[in-house]
Amino acid sequence: MPIWRRAIIIGVLFATVGVIYGVVQYGYPNLWDFAGVTLLVVLGAAMTFTFAILLRGSRDL
């Protein structure tokens, strides 16, 4: 599997964990952790973007 696919999978994995973390908390109205959900989703997007830039610079993408 090419390296860029692994980078995308890692980013999507973190974003998915963030979405699942938000959905699991949906039933508890006073315990919503917006910061945790937002940070996990943004972490996934940032990791994917960073890996893409690094791989593009090394000409592996």
N, C-alpha and C positions, 0 to 999 in steps of 0.2 A: 504494500500500500504506500503510495507516495506520501512524503512528509506533509504536504499542504493539506491533505485530507485528514490527517491526524490533528493538525492544528484546528481545523474547522470542527471536528468532532469534539475536541476539548472545549472549545468556546460554546458550542451548542449544549454540551453537557452541563456547564455552569449555568447557562441561561435556563435550561430545563429544570435544574434543581431550584433555582430562584422562583420559577413559576409554580412548581409543586409546593414549595415552602409557603407561598402566598395562598394557594388553594387550600392547603391543610388548615390554615388559620382562619378560613372564612367563617366557620361556625362560631367563633369566639369574638363577639363584637368589641370587647374592651381590650383585647390582647393583640390587635393588629400590629405587626412590626413592619411598617412601610420601609424603614431604612434597610432592614435586612433583605427584603425582597428586591428593592431597587439596587442595592450594592451587588447582589449576586447576579442579577441580569446584566448590569453594566460591566461587571467583571468578565462575564462571558463575552460580551461584545468587544471589550477592550483587548482581551487576550487573542481573540480571533483577528482583530485588526492589527495588533502588534506582530503576531506570527506571520501574517500575510506580508507586512512591510519588511520584516527581517528576511523572509524567504525570497521575496522579490529582489531585495538588495543582493542576496547571495546567488541569484539566478537559478534557484531551485524551483521557482514557481512558474 
